[in-house]
Amino acid sequence: MMNNLKNKVQLIGNLGNNPEIINLDSGKKIAKFSVATNESYKNAKGEKVEDTQWHNLVAWGKTAEIIENYLKKGQEIAVEGRLTHRSYDDKDGNKRYVSEIVVNELLMLGGKN
């Protein structure tokens, strides 16, 4: 039972931009996009504080095709996936680190656009 919880991320949020779609030579697609999640809480002074966190997401294959056809900036979605970390060297030779969520399941919320 606990094996299912080893690396699982679930988010509900809004797309921060239109998805970037990459077409691979193999014919498969990759969708890259960001999702904002919002929380609010009261600080020590009793004032309401809004906190927005941005999450980078990537989807492959059929899921990427669905994202390409149906998702737009601002739309609310629920996703389930796994957290990954990778690094690369930028054009100036600096090492850059990326954390992103690889989407396994997607649910469109908030009705039709």
N, C-alpha and C positions, 0 to 999 in steps of 0.2 A: 504494500500500500504506500509506504513512504517513498518508494522509487519514483512515483509520479511527482513528487515535490522537490526533487533535487535542483532543478533549474527551471522554474516556471515564473513567468511574469504575466500579470493580468492588469490591463489599464482600460479606463474609460476616459476619453478626452476628445478634443477637437483638433482637426487637421490644421496645422499652422501655415500650410502652403499647398498648392496643387502638387500631386505626386510627380517625381521625376521618374520617367520610364526609360530603361536602358534595354535595347534589343541586342542580344548576344548573337554571334555568328551561328550558333547552334539552333537558333530560332526561339530559344527560351527568352523570357522577359524577367527583368528585375525592377521592382518598384522601390524607390527610396522616398521617405517622407517623414515629417515630424508631427508629433502629437503633443498638445499642451494639456496638462492636468492642473486643476485648480483646487486649492484648499483654503479655507478661511478659519481663523482662530482669533481668540482675544489675547492680547499681550498683557504684560504685568500691569499696565495702566488701565486695562479694561477696554482698550480700543480694538476694533475689528481690523484684522490684518489679512489681506489677500495674498496668497503665495501661489505663483505659477511655476511649474516645472516643465521643461521641454525634454522630450524623449525622441531619439532618432530611431526610426524603424526601417526594416528592409523586408521585402517579401519576394518570393521566387515563383516561377511557373504560373499555374492556374490562378493562384491568389493574386499575383502581380497583374494578370489580365483583368481580373475582377476590379482591382483597385484602379487600373487605367480607365476602365469603362464607367465606373460608378462613383468614384470618390473625388471630391473637390474641396478646396480650402474652406475651413469653417465647419465642415460636416462633423457631427458627433459619431464616434465609433467606439466599439469595444474590441479589444484584441487580446489574444493569448499567444505567448511565445516564449522564447528563451533569451537570456542575456548573453551577449558575446562581447569579447574585447579583441581588438587587433591594433597593429601599428603599421605605419608606412613612413617613408621618407618623402618630404615635400620637395618642390622644385628647387629650394635653396639648400637641400641636404639635411634639413632639420627633422628629427624623429617626431611624428605626430601619433597620438593615441586616440582611438575611437571606441566608444562603447555604444552598442546598438542592440535593439531587440529584433530577433528574427521571428517574424509572424508565422504562427501555425494556423490560427483560426481568427476569423474576422466577422464582426457583426455590425451592420450599419444601423444606427439609431436615429431618432429624431424625425422620422418620416421622410417623404420624398422631397428632393430639391427641385 
